[in-house]
Amino acid sequence: MSIGVSKEDLRVKYLLPKNKLRGARNAQRLTTAFVGALIGLSRRQYELKENGKYPFNDYEMLILSEYFEIPVGTLFFEE
């Protein structure tokens, strides 16, 4: 049974570039390779997630939130 929302529609709505995360990373002058390593990803995998091409897993969001000392909701969901 479908509720009328396609996976592609959800991607467009929720997989947005993570500008606050990018800003926090740049403010501390951290590379994408370093931040990716924090959560066990390669530089390229991390960049794809930060650019909104793939979603972050819940534990990745938690690790980054704790590292930057910014609440998960603020870092990932508020515009």
N, CA, C and O atoms as a Maestro MAE file, in Angstrom:
{
 s_m_m2io_version
 :::
 2.0.0
}

f_m_ct {
 s_m_title
 :::
 protein
 m_atom[316] {
  # First column is atom index #
  i_m_mmod_type
  r_m_x_coord
  r_m_y_coord
  r_m_z_coord
  i_m_residue_number
  s_m_chain_name
  s_m_pdb_residue_name
  s_m_pdb_atom_name
  i_m_atomic_number
  :::
  1 25 0.849 -1.178 0.000 1 A "MET " " N  " 7
  2 3 0.000 0.000 0.000 1 A "MET " " CA " 6
  3 2 0.887 1.230 0.000 1 A "MET " " C  " 6
  4 15 1.823 1.326 0.794 1 A "MET " " O  " 8
  5 25 0.601 2.156 -0.873 2 A "SER " " N  " 7
  6 3 1.391 3.371 -1.020 2 A "SER " " CA " 6
  7 2 0.613 4.566 -0.494 2 A "SER " " C  " 6
  8 15 -0.609 4.631 -0.627 2 A "SER " " O  " 8
  9 25 1.320 5.496 0.095 3 A "ILE " " N  " 7
  10 3 0.659 6.700 0.604 3 A "ILE " " CA " 6
  11 2 0.822 7.866 -0.363 3 A "ILE " " C  " 6
  12 15 0.463 8.998 -0.037 3 A "ILE " " O  " 8
  13 25 1.363 7.599 -1.557 4 A "GLY " " N  " 7
  14 3 1.435 8.619 -2.593 4 A "GLY " " CA " 6
  15 2 2.701 9.452 -2.605 4 A "GLY " " C  " 6
  16 15 2.778 10.437 -3.339 4 A "GLY " " O  " 8
  17 25 3.694 9.083 -1.815 5 A "VAL " " N  " 7
  18 3 4.949 9.819 -1.795 5 A "VAL " " CA " 6
  19 2 6.046 8.896 -2.298 5 A "VAL " " C  " 6
  20 15 6.269 7.816 -1.751 5 A "VAL " " O  " 8
  21 25 6.721 9.333 -3.338 6 A "SER " " N  " 7
  22 3 7.781 8.495 -3.889 6 A "SER " " CA " 6
  23 2 9.093 8.730 -3.144 6 A "SER " " C  " 6
  24 15 9.283 9.749 -2.480 6 A "SER " " O  " 8
  25 25 9.963 7.781 -3.274 7 A "LYS " " N  " 7
  26 3 11.282 7.892 -2.656 7 A "LYS " " CA " 6
  27 2 12.030 9.095 -3.227 7 A "LYS " " C  " 6
  28 15 12.741 9.787 -2.499 7 A "LYS " " O  " 8
  29 25 11.874 9.342 -4.502 8 A "GLU " " N  " 7
  30 3 12.537 10.496 -5.136 8 A "GLU " " CA " 6
  31 2 12.011 11.812 -4.567 8 A "GLU " " C  " 6
  32 15 12.785 12.746 -4.359 8 A "GLU " " O  " 8
  33 25 10.699 11.896 -4.313 9 A "ASP " " N  " 7
  34 3 10.134 13.096 -3.700 9 A "ASP " " CA " 6
  35 2 10.736 13.342 -2.320 9 A "ASP " " C  " 6
  36 15 11.036 14.479 -1.956 9 A "ASP " " O  " 8
  37 25 10.907 12.272 -1.561 10 A "LEU " " N  " 7
  38 3 11.501 12.402 -0.230 10 A "LEU " " CA " 6
  39 2 12.960 12.828 -0.322 10 A "LEU " " C  " 6
  40 15 13.421 13.634 0.486 10 A "LEU " " O  " 8
  41 25 13.686 12.296 -1.293 11 A "ARG " " N  " 7
  42 3 15.087 12.691 -1.491 11 A "ARG " " CA " 6
  43 2 15.205 14.184 -1.751 11 A "ARG " " C  " 6
  44 15 16.042 14.863 -1.157 11 A "ARG " " O  " 8
  45 25 14.371 14.683 -2.632 12 A "VAL " " N  " 7
  46 3 14.409 16.099 -2.990 12 A "VAL " " CA " 6
  47 2 14.084 16.958 -1.770 12 A "VAL " " C  " 6
  48 15 14.687 18.010 -1.564 12 A "VAL " " O  " 8
  49 25 13.133 16.504 -0.971 13 A "LYS " " N  " 7
  50 3 12.698 17.292 0.184 13 A "LYS " " CA " 6
  51 2 13.702 17.264 1.335 13 A "LYS " " C  " 6
  52 15 13.907 18.285 1.991 13 A "LYS " " O  " 8
  53 25 14.328 16.119 1.591 14 A "TYR " " N  " 7
  54 3 15.135 15.973 2.802 14 A "TYR " " CA " 6
  55 2 16.636 15.863 2.586 14 A "TYR " " C  " 6
  56 15 17.394 16.144 3.515 14 A "TYR " " O  " 8
  57 25 17.097 15.473 1.421 15 A "LEU " " N  " 7
  58 3 18.535 15.362 1.194 15 A "LEU " " CA " 6
  59 2 19.062 16.680 0.642 15 A "LEU " " C  " 6
  60 15 19.291 16.825 -0.559 15 A "LEU " " O  " 8
  61 25 19.246 17.615 1.529 16 A "LEU " " N  " 7
  62 3 19.750 18.935 1.178 16 A "LEU " " CA " 6
  63 2 21.197 19.057 1.622 16 A "LEU " " C  " 6
  64 15 21.625 18.347 2.532 16 A "LEU " " O  " 8
  65 25 21.957 19.943 0.995 17 A "PRO " " N  " 7
  66 3 23.327 20.185 1.481 17 A "PRO " " CA " 6
  67 2 23.304 20.609 2.945 17 A "PRO " " C  " 6
  68 15 22.437 21.371 3.372 17 A "PRO " " O  " 8
  69 25 24.259 20.112 3.694 18 A "LYS " " N  " 7
  70 3 24.339 20.402 5.129 18 A "LYS " " CA " 6
  71 2 25.233 21.630 5.345 18 A "LYS " " C  " 6
  72 15 26.400 21.513 5.719 18 A "LYS " " O  " 8
  73 25 24.653 22.806 5.099 19 A "ASN " " N  " 7
  74 3 25.418 24.046 5.148 19 A "ASN " " CA " 6
  75 2 25.913 24.400 6.549 19 A "ASN " " C  " 6
  76 15 27.008 24.943 6.694 19 A "ASN " " O  " 8
  77 25 25.127 24.102 7.574 20 A "LYS " " N  " 7
  78 3 25.583 24.385 8.942 20 A "LYS " " CA " 6
  79 2 26.752 23.484 9.312 20 A "LYS " " C  " 6
  80 15 27.691 23.922 9.977 20 A "LYS " " O  " 8
  81 25 26.698 22.249 8.890 21 A "LEU " " N  " 7
  82 3 27.801 21.335 9.142 21 A "LEU " " CA " 6
  83 2 29.051 21.818 8.414 21 A "LEU " " C  " 6
  84 15 30.137 21.837 8.992 21 A "LEU " " O  " 8
  85 25 28.906 22.204 7.163 22 A "ARG " " N  " 7
  86 3 30.036 22.725 6.390 22 A "ARG " " CA " 6
  87 2 30.609 23.979 7.064 22 A "ARG " " C  " 6
  88 15 31.827 24.140 7.150 22 A "ARG " " O  " 8
  89 25 29.735 24.853 7.535 23 A "GLY " " N  " 7
  90 3 30.182 26.066 8.211 23 A "GLY " " CA " 6
  91 2 30.952 25.765 9.487 23 A "GLY " " C  " 6
  92 15 31.980 26.384 9.761 23 A "GLY " " O  " 8
  93 25 30.451 24.812 10.267 24 A "ALA " " N  " 7
  94 3 31.139 24.424 11.505 24 A "ALA " " CA " 6
  95 2 32.500 23.819 11.198 24 A "ALA " " C  " 6
  96 15 33.480 24.093 11.891 24 A "ALA " " O  " 8
  97 25 32.555 23.002 10.165 25 A "ARG " " N  " 7
  98 3 33.823 22.385 9.759 25 A "ARG " " CA " 6
  99 2 34.815 23.440 9.282 25 A "ARG " " C  " 6
  100 15 35.984 23.418 9.668 25 A "ARG " " O  " 8
  101 25 34.357 24.350 8.456 26 A "ASN " " N  " 7
  102 3 35.234 25.406 7.947 26 A "ASN " " CA " 6
  103 2 35.687 26.365 9.046 26 A "ASN " " C  " 6
  104 15 36.817 26.855 9.018 26 A "ASN " " O  " 8
  105 25 34.812 26.632 10.009 27 A "ALA " " N  " 7
  106 3 35.167 27.531 11.111 27 A "ALA " " CA " 6
  107 2 36.343 26.980 11.920 27 A "ALA " " C  " 6
  108 15 37.150 27.742 12.453 27 A "ALA " " O  " 8
  109 25 36.431 25.665 12.005 28 A "GLN " " N  " 7
  110 3 37.540 25.043 12.731 28 A "GLN " " CA " 6
  111 2 38.679 24.642 11.796 28 A "GLN " " C  " 6
  112 15 39.656 24.021 12.216 28 A "GLN " " O  " 8
  113 25 38.537 25.005 10.524 29 A "ARG " " N  " 7
  114 3 39.551 24.728 9.507 29 A "ARG " " CA " 6
  115 2 39.875 23.236 9.404 29 A "ARG " " C  " 6
  116 15 41.037 22.839 9.317 29 A "ARG " " O  " 8
  117 25 38.821 22.424 9.414 30 A "LEU " " N  " 7
  118 3 38.973 20.980 9.311 30 A "LEU " " CA " 6
  119 2 38.745 20.534 7.874 30 A "LEU " " C  " 6
  120 15 37.885 21.078 7.181 30 A "LEU " " O  " 8
  121 25 39.497 19.563 7.433 31 A "THR " " N  " 7
  122 3 39.319 19.034 6.087 31 A "THR " " CA " 6
  123 2 38.185 18.020 6.064 31 A "THR " " C  " 6
  124 15 37.787 17.485 7.099 31 A "THR " " O  " 8
  125 25 37.671 17.766 4.858 32 A "THR " " N  " 7
  126 3 36.641 16.737 4.717 32 A "THR " " CA " 6
  127 2 37.224 15.360 5.020 32 A "THR " " C  " 6
  128 15 36.512 14.479 5.501 32 A "THR " " O  " 8
  129 25 38.496 15.170 4.747 33 A "ALA " " N  " 7
  130 3 39.139 13.885 5.058 33 A "ALA " " CA " 6
  131 2 39.174 13.653 6.568 33 A "ALA " " C  " 6
  132 15 38.920 12.541 7.030 33 A "ALA " " O  " 8
  133 25 39.487 14.699 7.338 34 A "PHE " " N  " 7
  134 3 39.549 14.567 8.791 34 A "PHE " " CA " 6
  135 2 38.170 14.257 9.369 34 A "PHE " " C  " 6
  136 15 38.021 13.337 10.174 34 A "PHE " " O  " 8
  137 25 37.169 15.025 8.958 35 A "VAL " " N  " 7
  138 3 35.820 14.829 9.500 35 A "VAL " " CA " 6
  139 2 35.263 13.481 9.053 35 A "VAL " " C  " 6
  140 15 34.584 12.804 9.825 35 A "VAL " " O  " 8
  141 25 35.544 13.093 7.821 36 A "GLY " " N  " 7
  142 3 35.118 11.771 7.365 36 A "GLY " " CA " 6
  143 2 35.723 10.670 8.214 36 A "GLY " " C  " 6
  144 15 35.043 9.706 8.565 36 A "GLY " " O  " 8
  145 25 37.008 10.810 8.549 37 A "ALA " " N  " 7
  146 3 37.685 9.814 9.378 37 A "ALA " " CA " 6
  147 2 37.062 9.731 10.771 37 A "ALA " " C  " 6
  148 15 37.059 8.662 11.383 37 A "ALA " " O  " 8
  149 25 36.535 10.846 11.277 38 A "LEU " " N  " 7
  150 3 35.874 10.834 12.593 38 A "LEU " " CA " 6
  151 2 34.709 9.845 12.626 38 A "LEU " " C  " 6
  152 15 34.438 9.216 13.649 38 A "LEU " " O  " 8
  153 25 34.033 9.725 11.495 39 A "ILE " " N  " 7
  154 3 32.854 8.853 11.456 39 A "ILE " " CA " 6
  155 2 33.078 7.607 10.608 39 A "ILE " " C  " 6
  156 15 32.129 6.892 10.283 39 A "ILE " " O  " 8
  157 25 34.336 7.348 10.251 40 A "GLY " " N  " 7
  158 3 34.679 6.110 9.558 40 A "GLY " " CA " 6
  159 2 34.395 6.114 8.069 40 A "GLY " " C  " 6
  160 15 34.118 5.063 7.492 40 A "GLY " " O  " 8
  161 25 34.460 7.278 7.435 41 A "LEU " " N  " 7
  162 3 34.211 7.383 6.004 41 A "LEU " " CA " 6
  163 2 35.440 7.920 5.287 41 A "LEU " " C  " 6
  164 15 36.308 8.550 5.890 41 A "LEU " " O  " 8
  165 25 35.495 7.658 3.992 42 A "SER " " N  " 7
  166 3 36.545 8.270 3.180 42 A "SER " " CA " 6
  167 2 36.177 9.734 2.936 42 A "SER " " C  " 6
  168 15 35.052 10.153 3.207 42 A "SER " " O  " 8
  169 25 37.112 10.486 2.436 43 A "ARG " " N  " 7
  170 3 36.872 11.901 2.126 43 A "ARG " " CA " 6
  171 2 35.703 12.018 1.151 43 A "ARG " " C  " 6
  172 15 34.806 12.835 1.357 43 A "ARG " " O  " 8
  173 25 35.707 11.219 0.107 44 A "ARG " " N  " 7
  174 3 34.667 11.294 -0.924 44 A "ARG " " CA " 6
  175 2 33.296 10.918 -0.370 44 A "ARG " " C  " 6
  176 15 32.305 11.586 -0.667 44 A "ARG " " O  " 8
  177 25 33.229 9.865 0.426 45 A "GLN " " N  " 7
  178 3 31.946 9.466 1.016 45 A "GLN " " CA " 6
  179 2 31.395 10.590 1.890 45 A "GLN " " C  " 6
  180 15 30.204 10.900 1.842 45 A "GLN " " O  " 8
  181 25 32.275 11.197 2.689 46 A "TYR " " N  " 7
  182 3 31.830 12.291 3.549 46 A "TYR " " CA " 6
  183 2 31.327 13.469 2.716 46 A "TYR " " C  " 6
  184 15 30.279 14.042 3.013 46 A "TYR " " O  " 8
  185 25 32.071 13.826 1.678 47 A "GLU " " N  " 7
  186 3 31.671 14.959 0.834 47 A "GLU " " CA " 6
  187 2 30.301 14.732 0.202 47 A "GLU " " C  " 6
  188 15 29.501 15.664 0.112 47 A "GLU " " O  " 8
  189 25 30.025 13.514 -0.232 48 A "LEU " " N  " 7
  190 3 28.718 13.211 -0.805 48 A "LEU " " CA " 6
  191 2 27.604 13.417 0.217 48 A "LEU " " C  " 6
  192 15 26.528 13.904 -0.127 48 A "LEU " " O  " 8
  193 25 27.855 13.053 1.456 49 A "LYS " " N  " 7
  194 3 26.857 13.236 2.505 49 A "LYS " " CA " 6
  195 2 26.710 14.716 2.854 49 A "LYS " " C  " 6
  196 15 25.589 15.203 3.000 49 A "LYS " " O  " 8
  197 25 27.805 15.427 2.988 50 A "GLU " " N  " 7
  198 3 27.744 16.849 3.323 50 A "GLU " " CA " 6
  199 2 27.042 17.638 2.209 50 A "GLU " " C  " 6
  200 15 26.362 18.628 2.480 50 A "GLU " " O  " 8
  201 25 27.210 17.198 0.966 51 A "ASN " " N  " 7
  202 3 26.579 17.874 -0.172 51 A "ASN " " CA " 6
  203 2 25.131 17.453 -0.397 51 A "ASN " " C  " 6
  204 15 24.483 17.944 -1.322 51 A "ASN " " O  " 8
  205 25 24.617 16.554 0.434 52 A "GLY " " N  " 7
  206 3 23.217 16.164 0.362 52 A "GLY " " CA " 6
  207 2 22.906 15.095 -0.661 52 A "GLY " " C  " 6
  208 15 21.746 14.923 -1.033 52 A "GLY " " O  " 8
  209 25 23.908 14.374 -1.123 53 A "LYS " " N  " 7
  210 3 23.670 13.306 -2.101 53 A "LYS " " CA " 6
  211 2 23.265 12.000 -1.429 53 A "LYS " " C  " 6
  212 15 22.554 11.190 -2.024 53 A "LYS " " O  " 8
  213 25 23.712 11.790 -0.192 54 A "TYR " " N  " 7
  214 3 23.385 10.596 0.594 54 A "TYR " " CA " 6
  215 2 23.083 11.028 2.022 54 A "TYR " " C  " 6
  216 15 23.619 12.033 2.489 54 A "TYR " " O  " 8
  217 25 22.230 10.280 2.724 55 A "PRO " " N  " 7
  218 3 21.887 10.653 4.102 55 A "PRO " " CA " 6
  219 2 22.966 10.238 5.108 55 A "PRO " " C  " 6
  220 15 23.689 9.263 4.901 55 A "PRO " " O  " 8
  221 25 23.053 10.990 6.180 56 A "PHE " " N  " 7
  222 3 23.899 10.613 7.308 56 A "PHE " " CA " 6
  223 2 23.156 9.583 8.141 56 A "PHE " " C  " 6
  224 15 21.936 9.660 8.281 56 A "PHE " " O  " 8
  225 25 23.876 8.627 8.691 57 A "ASN " " N  " 7
  226 3 23.288 7.674 9.637 57 A "ASN " " CA " 6
  227 2 23.139 8.367 10.984 57 A "ASN " " C  " 6
  228 15 23.809 9.363 11.257 57 A "ASN " " O  " 8
  229 25 22.254 7.832 11.827 58 A "ASP " " N  " 7
  230 3 22.001 8.459 13.115 58 A "ASP " " CA " 6
  231 2 23.259 8.537 13.978 58 A "ASP " " C  " 6
  232 15 23.489 9.557 14.629 58 A "ASP " " O  " 8
  233 25 24.069 7.495 13.998 59 A "TYR " " N  " 7
  234 3 25.268 7.527 14.826 59 A "TYR " " CA " 6
  235 2 26.302 8.515 14.277 59 A "TYR " " C  " 6
  236 15 27.070 9.094 15.046 59 A "TYR " " O  " 8
  237 25 26.327 8.712 12.957 60 A "GLU " " N  " 7
  238 3 27.232 9.700 12.379 60 A "GLU " " CA " 6
  239 2 26.820 11.107 12.799 60 A "GLU " " C  " 6
  240 15 27.668 11.934 13.136 60 A "GLU " " O  " 8
  241 25 25.515 11.375 12.778 61 A "MET " " N  " 7
  242 3 25.027 12.675 13.213 61 A "MET " " CA " 6
  243 2 25.358 12.919 14.676 61 A "MET " " C  " 6
  244 15 25.743 14.027 15.050 61 A "MET " " O  " 8
  245 25 25.211 11.893 15.504 62 A "LEU " " N  " 7
  246 3 25.506 12.024 16.924 62 A "LEU " " CA " 6
  247 2 26.991 12.313 17.169 62 A "LEU " " C  " 6
  248 15 27.332 13.185 17.968 62 A "LEU " " O  " 8
  249 25 27.863 11.588 16.487 63 A "ILE " " N  " 7
  250 3 29.306 11.805 16.643 63 A "ILE " " CA " 6
  251 2 29.679 13.225 16.242 63 A "ILE " " C  " 6
  252 15 30.416 13.899 16.962 63 A "ILE " " O  " 8
  253 25 29.179 13.685 15.102 64 A "LEU " " N  " 7
  254 3 29.518 15.031 14.633 64 A "LEU " " CA " 6
  255 2 28.922 16.107 15.530 64 A "LEU " " C  " 6
  256 15 29.557 17.130 15.788 64 A "LEU " " O  " 8
  257 25 27.715 15.879 15.998 65 A "SER " " N  " 7
  258 3 27.080 16.824 16.908 65 A "SER " " CA " 6
  259 2 27.894 16.982 18.188 65 A "SER " " C  " 6
  260 15 28.099 18.099 18.665 65 A "SER " " O  " 8
  261 25 28.350 15.879 18.734 66 A "GLU " " N  " 7
  262 3 29.161 15.934 19.954 66 A "GLU " " CA " 6
  263 2 30.518 16.579 19.683 66 A "GLU " " C  " 6
  264 15 31.014 17.346 20.509 66 A "GLU " " O  " 8
  265 25 31.119 16.277 18.540 67 A "TYR " " N  " 7
  266 3 32.426 16.846 18.214 67 A "TYR " " CA " 6
  267 2 32.351 18.373 18.085 67 A "TYR " " C  " 6
  268 15 33.190 19.088 18.634 67 A "TYR " " O  " 8
  269 25 31.344 18.864 17.359 68 A "PHE " " N  " 7
  270 3 31.212 20.305 17.147 68 A "PHE " " CA " 6
  271 2 30.469 21.004 18.278 68 A "PHE " " C  " 6
  272 15 30.385 22.232 18.301 68 A "PHE " " O  " 8
  273 25 29.931 20.231 19.213 69 A "GLU " " N  " 7
  274 3 29.171 20.758 20.351 69 A "GLU " " CA " 6
  275 2 27.985 21.609 19.893 69 A "GLU " " C  " 6
  276 15 27.736 22.701 20.403 69 A "GLU " " O  " 8
  277 25 27.266 21.065 18.912 70 A "ILE " " N  " 7
  278 3 26.060 21.689 18.375 70 A "ILE " " CA " 6
  279 2 24.971 20.622 18.380 70 A "ILE " " C  " 6
  280 15 25.221 19.499 17.942 70 A "ILE " " O  " 8
  281 25 23.771 20.938 18.864 71 A "PRO " " N  " 7
  282 3 22.701 19.934 18.881 71 A "PRO " " CA " 6
  283 2 22.432 19.350 17.490 71 A "PRO " " C  " 6
  284 15 22.535 20.049 16.482 71 A "PRO " " O  " 8
  285 25 22.089 18.068 17.453 72 A "VAL " " N  " 7
  286 3 21.836 17.365 16.200 72 A "VAL " " CA " 6
  287 2 20.802 18.101 15.361 72 A "VAL " " C  " 6
  288 15 21.001 18.298 14.163 72 A "VAL " " O  " 8
  289 25 19.706 18.507 15.979 73 A "GLY " " N  " 7
  290 3 18.646 19.201 15.241 73 A "GLY " " CA " 6
  291 2 19.123 20.478 14.587 73 A "GLY " " C  " 6
  292 15 18.758 20.776 13.450 73 A "GLY " " O  " 8
  293 25 19.928 21.221 15.293 74 A "THR " " N  " 7
  294 3 20.458 22.471 14.746 74 A "THR " " CA " 6
  295 2 21.433 22.195 13.618 74 A "THR " " C  " 6
  296 15 21.384 22.850 12.577 74 A "THR " " O  " 8
  297 25 22.305 21.247 13.815 75 A "LEU " " N  " 7
  298 3 23.363 20.966 12.847 75 A "LEU " " CA " 6
  299 2 22.829 20.338 11.564 75 A "LEU " " C  " 6
  300 15 23.351 20.618 10.485 75 A "LEU " " O  " 8
  301 25 21.802 19.500 11.655 76 A "PHE " " N  " 7
  302 3 21.355 18.747 10.499 76 A "PHE " " CA " 6
  303 2 19.978 19.105 9.969 76 A "PHE " " C  " 6
  304 15 19.714 18.873 8.789 76 A "PHE " " O  " 8
  305 25 19.096 19.655 10.777 77 A "PHE " " N  " 7
  306 3 17.716 19.796 10.336 77 A "PHE " " CA " 6
  307 2 17.201 21.215 10.248 77 A "PHE " " C  " 6
  308 15 16.231 21.456 9.529 77 A "PHE " " O  " 8
  309 25 17.796 22.158 10.936 78 A "GLU " " N  " 7
  310 3 17.327 23.538 10.862 78 A "GLU " " CA " 6
  311 2 18.046 24.263 9.735 78 A "GLU " " C  " 6
  312 15 19.240 24.067 9.512 78 A "GLU " " O  " 8
  313 25 17.306 25.093 9.039 79 A "GLU " " N  " 7
  314 3 17.916 25.837 7.938 79 A "GLU " " CA " 6
  315 2 18.404 27.181 8.370 79 A "GLU " " C  " 6
  316 15 18.944 27.933 7.558 79 A "GLU " " O  " 8
  :::
 }
 m_bond[315] {
  # First column is bond index #
  i_m_from
  i_m_to
  i_m_order
  :::
  1 1 2 1
  2 2 3 1
  3 3 4 2
  4 3 5 1
  5 5 6 1
  6 6 7 1
  7 7 8 2
  8 7 9 1
  9 9 10 1
  10 10 11 1
  11 11 12 2
  12 11 13 1
  13 13 14 1
  14 14 15 1
  15 15 16 2
  16 15 17 1
  17 17 18 1
  18 18 19 1
  19 19 20 2
  20 19 21 1
  21 21 22 1
  22 22 23 1
  23 23 24 2
  24 23 25 1
  25 25 26 1
  26 26 27 1
  27 27 28 2
  28 27 29 1
  29 29 30 1
  30 30 31 1
  31 31 32 2
  32 31 33 1
  33 33 34 1
  34 34 35 1
  35 35 36 2
  36 35 37 1
  37 37 38 1
  38 38 39 1
  39 39 40 2
  40 39 41 1
  41 41 42 1
  42 42 43 1
  43 43 44 2
  44 43 45 1
  45 45 46 1
  46 46 47 1
  47 47 48 2
  48 47 49 1
  49 49 50 1
  50 50 51 1
  51 51 52 2
  52 51 53 1
  53 53 54 1
  54 54 55 1
  55 55 56 2
  56 55 57 1
  57 57 58 1
  58 58 59 1
  59 59 60 2
  60 59 61 1
  61 61 62 1
  62 62 63 1
  63 63 64 2
  64 63 65 1
  65 65 66 1
  66 66 67 1
  67 67 68 2
  68 67 69 1
  69 69 70 1
  70 70 71 1
  71 71 72 2
  72 71 73 1
  73 73 74 1
  74 74 75 1
  75 75 76 2
  76 75 77 1
  77 77 78 1
  78 78 79 1
  79 79 80 2
  80 79 81 1
  81 81 82 1
  82 82 83 1
  83 83 84 2
  84 83 85 1
  85 85 86 1
  86 86 87 1
  87 87 88 2
  88 87 89 1
  89 89 90 1
  90 90 91 1
  91 91 92 2
  92 91 93 1
  93 93 94 1
  94 94 95 1
  95 95 96 2
  96 95 97 1
  97 97 98 1
  98 98 99 1
  99 99 100 2
  100 99 101 1
  101 101 102 1
  102 102 103 1
  103 103 104 2
  104 103 105 1
  105 105 106 1
  106 106 107 1
  107 107 108 2
  108 107 109 1
  109 109 110 1
  110 110 111 1
  111 111 112 2
  112 111 113 1
  113 113 114 1
  114 114 115 1
  115 115 116 2
  116 115 117 1
  117 117 118 1
  118 118 119 1
  119 119 120 2
  120 119 121 1
  121 121 122 1
  122 122 123 1
  123 123 124 2
  124 123 125 1
  125 125 126 1
  126 126 127 1
  127 127 128 2
  128 127 129 1
  129 129 130 1
  130 130 131 1
  131 131 132 2
  132 131 133 1
  133 133 134 1
  134 134 135 1
  135 135 136 2
  136 135 137 1
  137 137 138 1
  138 138 139 1
  139 139 140 2
  140 139 141 1
  141 141 142 1
  142 142 143 1
  143 143 144 2
  144 143 145 1
  145 145 146 1
  146 146 147 1
  147 147 148 2
  148 147 149 1
  149 149 150 1
  150 150 151 1
  151 151 152 2
  152 151 153 1
  153 153 154 1
  154 154 155 1
  155 155 156 2
  156 155 157 1
  157 157 158 1
  158 158 159 1
  159 159 160 2
  160 159 161 1
  161 161 162 1
  162 162 163 1
  163 163 164 2
  164 163 165 1
  165 165 166 1
  166 166 167 1
  167 167 168 2
  168 167 169 1
  169 169 170 1
  170 170 171 1
  171 171 172 2
  172 171 173 1
  173 173 174 1
  174 174 175 1
  175 175 176 2
  176 175 177 1
  177 177 178 1
  178 178 179 1
  179 179 180 2
  180 179 181 1
  181 181 182 1
  182 182 183 1
  183 183 184 2
  184 183 185 1
  185 185 186 1
  186 186 187 1
  187 187 188 2
  188 187 189 1
  189 189 190 1
  190 190 191 1
  191 191 192 2
  192 191 193 1
  193 193 194 1
  194 194 195 1
  195 195 196 2
  196 195 197 1
  197 197 198 1
  198 198 199 1
  199 199 200 2
  200 199 201 1
  201 201 202 1
  202 202 203 1
  203 203 204 2
  204 203 205 1
  205 205 206 1
  206 206 207 1
  207 207 208 2
  208 207 209 1
  209 209 210 1
  210 210 211 1
  211 211 212 2
  212 211 213 1
  213 213 214 1
  214 214 215 1
  215 215 216 2
  216 215 217 1
  217 217 218 1
  218 218 219 1
  219 219 220 2
  220 219 221 1
  221 221 222 1
  222 222 223 1
  223 223 224 2
  224 223 225 1
  225 225 226 1
  226 226 227 1
  227 227 228 2
  228 227 229 1
  229 229 230 1
  230 230 231 1
  231 231 232 2
  232 231 233 1
  233 233 234 1
  234 234 235 1
  235 235 236 2
  236 235 237 1
  237 237 238 1
  238 238 239 1
  239 239 240 2
  240 239 241 1
  241 241 242 1
  242 242 243 1
  243 243 244 2
  244 243 245 1
  245 245 246 1
  246 246 247 1
  247 247 248 2
  248 247 249 1
  249 249 250 1
  250 250 251 1
  251 251 252 2
  252 251 253 1
  253 253 254 1
  254 254 255 1
  255 255 256 2
  256 255 257 1
  257 257 258 1
  258 258 259 1
  259 259 260 2
  260 259 261 1
  261 261 262 1
  262 262 263 1
  263 263 264 2
  264 263 265 1
  265 265 266 1
  266 266 267 1
  267 267 268 2
  268 267 269 1
  269 269 270 1
  270 270 271 1
  271 271 272 2
  272 271 273 1
  273 273 274 1
  274 274 275 1
  275 275 276 2
  276 275 277 1
  277 277 278 1
  278 278 279 1
  279 279 280 2
  280 279 281 1
  281 281 282 1
  282 282 283 1
  283 283 284 2
  284 283 285 1
  285 285 286 1
  286 286 287 1
  287 287 288 2
  288 287 289 1
  289 289 290 1
  290 290 291 1
  291 291 292 2
  292 291 293 1
  293 293 294 1
  294 294 295 1
  295 295 296 2
  296 295 297 1
  297 297 298 1
  298 298 299 1
  299 299 300 2
  300 299 301 1
  301 301 302 1
  302 302 303 1
  303 303 304 2
  304 303 305 1
  305 305 306 1
  306 306 307 1
  307 307 308 2
  308 307 309 1
  309 309 310 1
  310 310 311 1
  311 311 312 2
  312 311 313 1
  313 313 314 1
  314 314 315 1
  315 315 316 2
  :::
 }
}
